[in-house]
Each structure stands twice: as C-alpha cells, then as structure tokens.
Amino acid sequence: MAAVIHQKELAITLWRQTWPMAIGVLALLGFQLVDSAFIARLGTAQLAAQSFTFPLSFLIIGIQVGMGIAIAALISRALGAGEGGRARRLSSLVLMAGGGVIGVLAVALWLFHVPIFQLLGADVTTLSYIRIYWGPQLLSAWLGALLYFSYSVFRAHGDTRLPGKMMVLSSLVNLVLDPLLIFGVGNWEGWGLPGAAWATAIAFSVGLLVTSRKLFKRQWASQQGLWPEAKQSWRPFTGIAAPAMVSQLMPPLAAMLAISVVAGLGESEVAAWGLASRLETLSLMVILAMTMSLPPWLGRCYGAGDWGQIQQLMRLSVKVALVWQLGLGVFLALGAPWLAMALAGNPEVQNELTLLIRFLLPSYTALGVCMLVVSAGNALGWPLRAMLLSSARLFICYLPCLWLGSQFFGWWGLAAGAAVGNLLAGLMAWQVMRRILSRPHRQAGFVN
C-alpha cells in the first residue's frame, strides 16, 4: 500500500513539475506554428524559404540545449549535495559562456549562409527570400538561447513555473506582433517574411528582461569565484555537454539531409515538410516538457544516490508518454485534412501535409520514448550512451527508412519511411532503458 501511495505522490509531483513547462512549450511552439501559418499566406515560395532555414535554426538550438542539459545537471547535483555557492557560480558561468558561444555561431552562419543554403538545394528565388529573413532570424535565435539558459537555471532549482509563464508571455507578444510586422497596418505594408523574425526577436527580448531580473533577485547567480569555479568545473561540464551537444546536433544534421531529399520532390513538398516540422514539435509538447522538468529531478536523485526513485520516475514518464502521445497522434491523424487546411493555403500543400500528418503523428509515440531515454541518460551520467542512442535513431533508423521510401514510392514512401524509422527508434530506446535500469550501479558513475 505504501508503494502505491508513493507512486501516486510521484505522479502528482511529476505533474506539478511538468504542466507549467508543457503550457510554456505549447505556447512557444504554438507561436512558431503561427509564424509558419502566417508566412504560408504570403506564398509557397516564402514558406519554402523559411523551411530551408529550419535545419540551421535547429543547429543553434541543439548547441544551446546541449549546454543547458550540462549546466542543469551540474547545478541540480550541486544542490542535491548541499553546495549552494557552487550552484550560483555555475549559473553565472553558463549565462556568460553560452551567450558567447551562440553569438559566434550566429555570426558564422550569417557569413556562410549562401553556400550552405545552395548546398541544401535552395534555388535563386528561394535564396533571395532567405537573404532578407536570415539576419533577424539569427538575432532572435541568439536572444532565444540566452533566454533558454536562464530557464535552465530555474529548472535546476526545481522552478518550472516561471519558465512556463515566460514562454506564454513571449508567445503572446509574438502573436500580437506577427500580423502587424508581416502584413502591416493601415498604409504601412509591413516587412513580409522578415517581420516574423523581428516579432520573435522582440518577444524573446521581453522574456529575457523579465527572467534576468527574477534570476538576480533570487540570488541564484554569483560574480565571486567564477574563474576558480571554471577551472574546477570545465571537465565535468565538458563530459556532459560534449556528448549532449553531439546528440542535439544530430537532429539538425539529419534535418539538413532530410530537406535535401524533400527538395528533390518539389517546392510544395518542401513547404509541406516545413509545416510538418513545426507540427511535430508542437505535438511533442508534453514530451519536450518532461525532457526539461525530469532531468533536474533525476540529477538531484543521482546526487543523493536514490536509484529506487530514479527507476520509478523513468517507468512513470514512459507510461505517460505512451498513453498521451498515442492518443494525441491518432486524434490528429483522424483530423488531418482539416488541420492541413487550417495551416496551408495552397491546396497542393494541403494534400501533401495531410499525408504527412496521417503517417507521422502516431509514430511520435515511439519517438517520445526515445527522447525521454536520451534526456535521462544525460542527467544520470550516461552522456555517451545517450549520444549513441540519438545517433542510431537518426542515422540507422530514421534517415535510411525515409530515403528508401522516397526512392521507391515518392512522397507517400517518404512519409511512411519516416514513420517506420520512428517506430524502430522507440523500440531500440525501450531496450536500452530496460538494460540500464536493471543494473543502475554498474552502468552509472563515470561522470561526476
């Protein structure tokens, strides 16, 4: 009976930790989908141009998430061990170093954007739209990274409410500014495609101002002893961050390869694929929220040596993922034609998006399991295992199935192949999790 009560208490705590992040992720990804829906009204060429930028945007996000995973793990472990001073120093270090790294990456992506997008298959017309959009988009990506690093600090301290509220606030600001800056108001015609990026940049700036003020008000950052802390922490930070960043960089690389395959099928296919990519992240909002709320909790258990609770948390989170994601996937697949009609203005794009939704959305159940296992591996001292699992998901399961399907059956085969790849990845992650949790003390412990 005590075990049952403990399970209920664990479920309630997981819900309380996750729902603010789920709402925040829903708002954040919702405004990205709204961006694409507004841009779709500008034309297929503009939507295709935005779709070509997704892989490079995911590249920036991958690096920032990898750094965020590492810092959240180290801070939560420091808090679990009662080292509050070290946690404050680590918070300051990640905000400064992370901002610098993402800034350098953004400058490099601007300098070399023409050959990169040509390599991905963008034609002259698409490249002309990309050129006016990419600069403000990189600025918004840098601001978003700074905001994400501050969220990581709050999550490491167990506060998921403020990040969730800030995601909602940023989304509302973006939602108000999007139509004004894209289409204009009155006699002003607006900025068109770049207006979407400027709306996002302003929204992230508002969130960053509020979050920074709260962070320093709570005294979760310190300016004292940063250099000695950096010398002490760079090895464990790198031990987590490097594999985590490689894991997070795999999806952008896979997205680049996937968009190059899609580009060979036509402009409307690229536009539909871009909308499906936005819909993918939105439909995975609960999974994404758990990958944010769960690792700090697992990290604190790791620091305290509580492996019993770690096992219970992982099993509970996978059950939630299976039930929620499968139900949502089937529901959205049944309503695919109406959802595609709401997102795309072009009838051809609507038909192609409908096919993607029907195949891909239910398969995200398996993808969600894989994402949770990878996220937990980074928090529990298995960064290399998590990196290998992430790589295998993309380059052994997903991309080969997608490419083979497109080669033999065209657009229909591409959609089916991507779905099969997700299912195979989920089965592989399930087996990895069972093996790890059956021997926790033998598998863990090489990252302190």
Secondary structure, DSSP 4 states (H G I P E B T S, - for coil): -HHHHHHHHHHHHHHHHHHHHHHHHHHHHHHHHHHHHHHHHH-HHHHHHHHHHHHHHHHHHHHHHHHHHHHHHHHHHHHHTT-HHHHHHHHHHHHHHHHHHHHHHHHHHHHTHHHHHHHHT--HHHHHHHHHHHHHHHHHHHHHHHHHHHHHHHHHTT--HHHHHHHHHHHHHHHHHHHHHHH-BTTB---SHHHHHHHHHHHHHHHHHHHHHHHHHTT----SSHHHHHHHHHHHHHHHHHHHHHHHHHHHHHHHHHHHHHHTT-HHHHHHHHHHHHHHHHHTHHHHHHHHHHHHHHHHHHHHT-HHHHHHHHHHHHHHHHHHHHHHHHHHHHTHHHHHHHH-SSHHHHHHHHHHHHHHHHHHHHHHHHHHHHHHHHHTT-HHHHHHHHHHIIIIIIHHHHHHHHHHHHHHHHHHHHHHHHHHHHHHHHHHHHHHHHSHHHH--S--
